[in-house]
Amino acid sequence: MSRQVTILTAFFLGVLILGSIGSFLLYVPAISWISVTVVLAGMVLMFLLGVQAGARRIRITKRGIHIPAEWVAMKRRIGSQIGHARPL
């Protein structure tokens, strides 16, 4: 009886160790792929946030904080075509 319990315990411990090693080898690559995906997604989102912030800053400059020379010339051309150009 004692020998059978020892054999069964050894068998279940062997299965447990193999299962633990197998699950570890399946789990670790998943963590690396997930972490790479999360980092790349974060970089893409930060780039898009920068594009959005840059576009917003351009809109603010159109409101009059700082108007580039090209825009002044374009506004004068459009204003003279409409008929009511005013100096900036």
GIKACOR-V671979 format. One record per residue. N is the residue number from 1. RES is the residue in one small letter. PSI is psi in radians with two decimals (none if undefined). Layout:
n: (N & N)
res: (RES & RES)
psi: (PSI & PSI)
This chain:
n: (1 & 2 & 3 & 4 & 5 & 6 & 7 & 8 & 9 & 10 & 11 & 12 & 13 & 14 & 15 & 16 & 17 & 18 & 19 & 20 & 21 & 22 & 23 & 24 & 25 & 26 & 27 & 28 & 29 & 30 & 31 & 32 & 33 & 34 & 35 & 36 & 37 & 38 & 39 & 40 & 41 & 42 & 43 & 44 & 45 & 46 & 47 & 48 & 49 & 50 & 51 & 52 & 53 & 54 & 55 & 56 & 57 & 58 & 59 & 60 & 61 & 62 & 63 & 64 & 65 & 66 & 67 & 68 & 69 & 70 & 71 & 72 & 73 & 74 & 75 & 76 & 77 & 78 & 79 & 80 & 81 & 82 & 83 & 84 & 85 & 86 & 87 & 88)
res: (m & s & r & q & v & t & i & l & t & a & f & f & l & g & v & l & i & l & g & s & i & g & s & f & l & l & y & v & p & a & i & s & w & i & s & v & t & v & v & l & a & g & m & v & l & m & f & l & l & g & v & q & a & g & a & r & r & i & r & i & t & k & r & g & i & h & i & p & a & e & w & v & a & m & k & r & r & i & g & s & q & i & g & h & a & r & p & l)
psi: (-0.81 & -0.63 & -0.68 & -0.70 & -0.70 & -0.75 & -0.79 & -0.70 & -0.76 & -0.72 & -0.84 & -0.63 & -0.65 & -0.77 & -0.71 & -0.76 & -0.77 & -0.70 & -0.68 & -0.78 & -0.75 & -0.77 & -0.62 & -0.79 & -0.45 & -0.56 & -0.71 & -0.80 & -0.59 & -0.68 & -0.74 & -0.74 & -0.72 & -0.73 & -0.71 & -0.74 & -0.74 & -0.73 & -0.77 & -0.72 & -0.69 & -0.69 & -0.72 & -0.77 & -0.66 & -0.65 & -0.78 & -0.63 & -0.69 & -0.71 & -0.75 & -0.73 & -0.66 & -0.70 & -0.67 & -0.69 & -0.65 & -0.70 & -0.64 & -0.69 & -0.53 & -0.41 & -0.18 & 0.04 & -0.86 & 2.04 & 2.11 & 2.75 & -0.64 & -0.67 & -0.62 & -0.79 & -0.72 & -0.70 & -0.67 & -0.71 & -0.80 & -0.71 & -0.69 & -0.52 & -0.62 & -0.62 & 0.04 & 1.09 & 2.41 & 2.54 & 2.61 & none)
